[in-house]
Amino acid sequence: MNGVAIKIALRELSGGFRGFWIYLACLAIGTAAIASSGSVTEVFTRGLTAESRNLLGADIIFATSQRRATPDERTFIDQFGTVSEAVSLDVMGSVGDTRKQVDVRGVDGNYPLLGAASLAGGPQTLQAALDKQGDKWGIVVSKSFLDDFNVSIGDPLRLGPIDTIVTAEMESVPDRIGTPGTFGPEAIVSLEALVEADRLTPGQLFRSGLRVVLNPGLTIEKAQEQFESEFGAGTMRIRTPEDSVDGLKSLLSTLNSFLAVIGIAALIAGGVGVAQATSSFLDTRIGSIAILKVFGAEAATVRAAYILQLGALAFMGALTGVTLGAAVPFLLSYFAGSAIPLPQELGVYPFPLLKALVLGLLAASMFALPAIGRARATRPSALFRRLTDNERVSVPWAERTGTIISGILLCVLAIASSYRPGLTALVLAGAALTLLMLVATAALVKRLARIASAGATGMWRLSLANLGGPGSLAPTIVPALGLGLALLTLVAAVQANLLRQISQTAPSNAPTIVFSQIPANRIEEFDALVKSQGLDTANDATFRQAPFILARLTALKGAPVVESKVAESERWVVRGETTITYLARRPPETIITEGQWWPENYTGPLQVSVEADAAKGLGLSLNDTIEFRVFGRDITATVSSLRKVEWGTFSIGSNVAFILSPGTLEAANPAFVAIAKTTPETESSIVAALGASMPEVVVFQTRQALETAARLFSQIAVGVNAAAGIVTLSGLLVLLGTFAALARKRRAEAALLKVFGAERAQVLGLYATEFALAGSAAALIGSSIGVAAAYPIVVYAFEATWTFPWVETFRILAASVFISAVGGAAVGIATLSRTPAQVLRMQ
């Protein structure tokens, strides 16, 4: 790096930023998206980590399903420290004619071990609010409970089999995130009330957890080791503070990966603008470069001078984006902090900012070097004559190598620093393939326009000639705008299909009412009751029932389960408990892909039918063994068949990963679950009848839940669309830069057209048509790529029904063509802002 290059760069920089605003903005947008996603993730992840013990409510939890700890287990755990037991279950709340499902927690006198519950309108302490008042137990409820049941503090109600009185409203509890009752009515009741009502016997659907604040000197690892040594691994699910936030951390990391990918895509889309701005700038320096080379300046000096100048500007643009990204968590906390329930640890975290800065500089290098290489390698004579497309030289190997290295480093850094490396690599590969397709499309558009112009006449011929000739805007607009539109169409197509699944397809397939906690010894009584209310229990299309058991998968093929060896998409079956059932008759919609179903009168050794994807993720084949822990006891089943599951269909029993043969689990006397499709009137009569004779049965009406899900999904979709719109914004910035560049280049052309008699409207139509054609090509190929990419996501990732998003695609196409046409007209207005005489005298 010699002094001459530095002097040239400093002299050029002293001229200000004129012509570089698009260049700076394209880099700033991409780096800001990457920096903000990383910073926000750090803020919330560190906040969750710091509060993980409080969110767990203890140092360690020993959890079971459908049973409480045995006396021996409880005695052993008591020696570890201070213990509090809590159970969670669903029951039906009843007030007058209103009966609804309630999420209930039963707690003992030690709850909470950490922190305190915040109550309103009643006693200051939770235990005082839960004390028995006469013959009624006190309960603390959420605001949504008060609203749904239309009750106030002091009102009596029946909570399943328990007579209660509302004593306070819970504003917050220390071991849960968010406002209580956000997704439905919640209540806290004394554990003694549930025991007194015989609601916690083995086989009933509930979860129990023994929270422990460990004695000084005893570590979590030591307590877990001692318990498993005494009772065996898998007897209870052992949860630590990390487990209390791992799901939220995973969600945050997925969000971060999504936004980081959006930022990288924005950098790539904006990179076209960087290349355009670099070329436009160097075009204005043609004379200077030619003079430098005539007077002996080496090509390396020219290259160094402009790399220094453009590098400084790229650093400034990337640094602006990094600064914005670092500020986003503070702005988010200031404007929406109270609406975000997650704990936060505000700060400036260097790694995500440095990552964004480096990615921004690599993107600038990747897109600016080719233009610099062409400029410094062109002969002085060609520079003096002003370049045409035919006289432009190819990119020299030095700059070409630098471009390739920058691209490789960008990909390696993006993938290596991602929480989802596979996803990031896939998206980068998709973006690269999309960009290549768009570049090829631009070349094809240019060629077709040139061919078509030969047979056209008038202004239409001029539009096609401009699009197909030297200085065509197709190579700029199609890649930049097409990439943004591809992502926007992808998001819109996925969103439209999922929203349609939630609001239309799911309601048509899903049950309208779900019954749980049906006692096994009263199943015939239940069937008779719902039948008496008009439900056809013999029709498989409207009514199904099956026993449901929560079991823990402990061993595969004789070896203990290792979660890390299970495919990530199927780890849900080994995290905690999974639902299993036993059936004699094969459900009618079940499709066996391998093996065969047992006979209806089967009485042999225990067999299991496994959902095909779960079997693949677990590494299971026919005749392999699976070991489950049910109610503290181990059972082993042999895989007899694999089956395909359509998760969105009206089914029960078949829509679980594991179905066992009959003859073994009946002794556990499990509760049954039933589903039904019926009218709202029949639903109401069934709910009322069950309330009178079988109040322990929990009824969940799905219509309102699906409506709520659709509403929440629509709200989330707004944010997703906004994020995807960042890439489109980069494309629009490139489009804006193209408008400005072409307005300067087409002044002489417009002046000549006016001299030869063209009217103002004709000139405006000329440029509007040219831009509309280029925009149409970008929109058509971009939306096609987006729709094609959305199909496998909808069908295979979400396992939803695909419907072509005609409306969404048409809107994007129409908006793109309109914006392009308006931009073309704006270029026409700019070219006509001076008289022909003024323009021609400047040539």
C-alpha positions, 0 to 999 in steps of 0.5 A: 500500500503506497502513499500515492494510493492513500492520497488518492483515496483521501482526496476522493473521500473529501468530496463527501458521500454524494452517490453513495447513500444507496451503497451505505443503506444497503450495507446498513440494513443487512448488518443491522438485521444481523446485529439486532437479532444477535443482540436481542438473543443475547439479552434474553438468553442471558436474562433467562440463564440468570433467572433459570433457578427462579423460573424452575422454582428450585434447584432440582425437580423430581417429576412423575406423571399419573402418580405421586412419589412413593413413600420411599421416594419421598423420604429419600428426596426429603434428605436433600433439602427443603421440599415442596410438592406441586401437581398440575391437572385439568378439571372442569369449573362450574358456576351456574350454567357455565362449565369450562376447563381450568388449568389447576395447580395444587400446591403444599404449604411450602410453595413457593420455595423461591420468590413469592406469588403476587395476589390482588383483592385478598390475603397477602400470602398464598397459603392464607388464600388457600386455607379452607373456609368452613366447608369450602377450600380457598382458590386463587384464580387468574383474571381470565378465570374471573372473566370467563366464569363471570365471578368475583372474589368471594364467590363460590364455585365448584372446581371438579369435585371440590367446593371452593370459594374465590379468595384472590386474583393471582397477578404473577407466580414466581416460577412461570413466565407471563401473565397467569391465564393468558391461554385460558383460566388458571387456578391454584388450590391446596394440594390437600383439597385434591387429595381429599377429593381423591383426585390424585390416584394412580392412572388419573391424568396429572403431573406431580413434581417435588421441588427441592432447594438443596442443602448447602454443599450438595450439588445438583449432579450429586443429588441426581446421582444418589437418587438414580443409584437408589431407584434407577435412571428413568424412575422420575424425570429430573429437571434442573434450572437449565431445563426450565429455560431450554425450550425458550432458549431454543425458540430464541435461537431459532428466531435468531437464526431466522433473523440472521438469515434474513439479514444475510439475504438482505446483504446479498440483495443489497449487494447488487446495489453495492455493485451498482453504486461502485460501478456508477461511481467508477464511471464518474472517475473514468477520466481520472483513472485514464489520466492516472494510467497515462502518466504511469500509475500502476494498476495496483495503485489504482486498485489500492486507492479505490479499495481504500475509499470504498472499504472506508465507506463500507466500514462506515455503512456496516458500522452504522448497521451495527450501531442500530443493531446494538440499540435495538434491545434498548429500544425494545425494552423502552417501548415494549419491555412491559409487554415482553414477559421474558427476563432481560439482561440489557447490555452491549454484547461484542460477538454478535456486533463483530459478526455483523460487522465482518459479514457486512464488510465481506458482502461489500468486498464480494460485490465491489471488487469485480467493478474495481477490477474491471476499472483498473484493468481497462486500457486508457484508450477505452477509458477516454472513449467512454466504455460501452458494454463491448469494450468492458474487460472481464474481471481480473483474476486478482479481484475474482479470487478476492470475490470468491474468498470473500463469498466463502468466508461469508458463508463459513462465518454465517454457518459456523456462528449460527445456532442452526448451522444446517438451516443457515447452510440450506438457506445460503445455498438456496439464496445462491441458487436463486441469485444464479437463476435470477442472473440467468433470467436477467440475461434471458430477458435482455436477449428476448427484448433485443430479439423482440425489438426487431419486429416492434415499432414506435415507443414499444420498440424503443422500450424493448431496445433499451431493455435489450441493449447496452445499459439495460436495467435487467441485470440490476433490477431482476436479481435485486428485486427478485431475491427480495420477492422470492423470500416475501412470496415464500413467507406469504405462501407458507403463512397463507397455507398454515392460516388456512390449515388453522382456520379452515382445514383443521376445523373441518378435520378436528374434533369439536369437543374433547373429553378427558379424565374418563374413568375406566370403570365408567366408560360404558356409562359415559358412552350411554350418557353422550349417546342419550344427548344425540351423539352417534357413538357407533360412527367412527367419523364422529366419535372415537375413544381410547385409553391414554397413558403418559409413559417415559421411553427409557430404552431402545433395543436394550440400551438406555435412551440417549437423547443426543442420538435421536434425530432432532425432529423426533426428540419430542418422544424422549423428552419427558413423558409421551402419550401411549395407548393400547388398541385391539382393533386397527383404526380405519385410517391407519396405514401400515407401511411395514409389518402387520397389526395384531389380531383383535383377540391377540393375547401374546407378548406385548407388541407396539406399532410405531409411527414411521417417522418416529421409528426412523428418528429413534433408529428402530426397525421391525422386531426391535424392542422398546422399554417404557416406564409406566407408573414407576414400572418397566414394560418391554414391547416388540416392534411389530409394525410401522405406520404412517400418521396423518396428524391433522385427521379426525382420529384418536389412538392412531395419532400417537407415536406408540400404540401397544397391543392389549392385555398388559396395560389394562391392569393400570386402570388408565383414564380414557380420552374421547373426541367427537364432532357435533353441533354447538347445541349438542355440545352444550347439552353434553357438557351440562349432562356430564356436569350433573352425573360425571363432573370429573370428566374434563371437557375441552371445546375446540372451536374457541381454541382454533379461533384464538390460534388463528388470531395469534398466528395472524399477529405473529405473521405480521412480524414475520412479514416485516422481517422478510420485508427487509430483503425486499427493502434492500431490493427497493433501495437498489431499484431506487439507485437504478432510478437515479443512475438511469435518470442521469444516463437517459437525459440525452436520449430524452432530449433527442426524443423531444427534438424529434417530436416525442411528446412528454406522455410518450417519453414517460410511457417509454420508461414506465414500460421498460421498467415494468417489463424488467419488474415483471420478469423479476416478480415472475421468477422471484415469486415462482421460486418463493412458491416452489420453496414454500411447497416442501416447507408446508407439506413436509416440515409442517405436514399441512395441506398445500393450496396454491397461494393465488391471491398472495402471489398476485398481490406481490406480482401486481405491487412489483409491476406497479412500483417498477412502472412508477419508478420508470415514470419517475425516471422519465420526469427526471429526464424531462426536468431540463430543456433539450438545449441544456442537456445537449450543450452538456454532451 
